[in-house]
Amino acid sequence: MAVFDDSAFDAHERVVFCHDASTGLKAIIAIHSTVLGPAAGGTRLWSYASDEEALHDVLRLAQGMSYKNAMAGLKFGGGKAVIINTPDFAGSDSLYERYGEFVDQLGGSYVTAEDVGMSVEIMEIIARRTKYVAGLSKKESGAGGDPSPKTSFGIFKGIEAAVQFKLGHENLGGLSVAVQGVGKVGYHLCRFLHEAGASLVVADMDAGCIERVVQEFGATSVALEDILSQDVDVVAPCALGAVFNERSISSLQASVIAGGANNQLETAADGQRLHDAGILFAPDYVINGGGIINVASEYYRDLDDDEVWERVAAIGPRLTGIFEEAKSSDVPTNEVADRQAKKIISDATSGTDT
């Protein structure tokens, strides 16, 4: 694998390839930056077409975590990990324990947590071998546990901010939202949207997930390949990334894109395409920061659960600031967010107060 030649390589500090023949573990840990603190980001369990694809994914995700943590004002740098789900993957306790040992060998430069394909229970197994893990079972009034409800709440507050800015609506009552992916994050987002009076159109690869939101929230289901082009006010991508590109953007009918998936734009140029089309894009690593805010509070033990919810709610005003700067400067929102995140990291590197 040509790490330095990968288009997603962005001066990452460290990339670690983890292999254990006895358990079948194959994993990659990417540390993008530790300028603001230990590199923090979840571990993803996913099937990849090739090792090169897994490397590209983890590099992009790690960079996104640097920006996400910077924009959320956390004492975390950016990192990410992927465990490769091979055809003979067993997912045994011993495999996750061995992975925990690899994380521990990094001496705290990387702090892991739950991501796609993982669970609180798996994080508990990993924690048998390392203390550099969050997303564990919630204890008393402190932060912890499954971070997906807080991720979803941050997305919900972001959608509120986006529709107020773009459409002039003070609330979501009577608006329509297409949600792509209704697993953990998507499910909780649907709940918040339903309670706010929005109508839902949903799609997912898992029929059980679809049935759940249809039954509980009166959602309308459509084919997965049709979800992005629905005639709705908001599209909320909450599955995997790179869904917006030259082909898909031309078929969009929504005025707002605001969802939880990481790396939603296939390329940075797609942000310009959305901007030119008059579609307001909520930068993904800003709007989906609720989960890592919860992880940070659990790891540092500096906030109780009520305070975490308040900090997550601040995602809405943070996005409004990005929208306003993008409008005044006629620059795509993803470029504005990137510029702000890079400045935070640069100022920390030089010792400048932000």
Beta strands, then each sheet from edge to edge (+ up, - down):
strand 1: 14-20
strand 2: 25-33
strand 3: 39-40
strand 4: 43-46
strand 5: 77-84
strand 6: 110-111
strand 7: 176-180
strand 8: 199-203
strand 9: 220-221
strand 10: 234-237
strand 11: 256-257
strand 12: 280-281
sheet 1: 1+ 2- 5+ 3+ 6+
sheet 2: 1+ 2- 5+ 4+
sheet 3: 9+ 8+ 7+ 10+ 11+ 12+
end
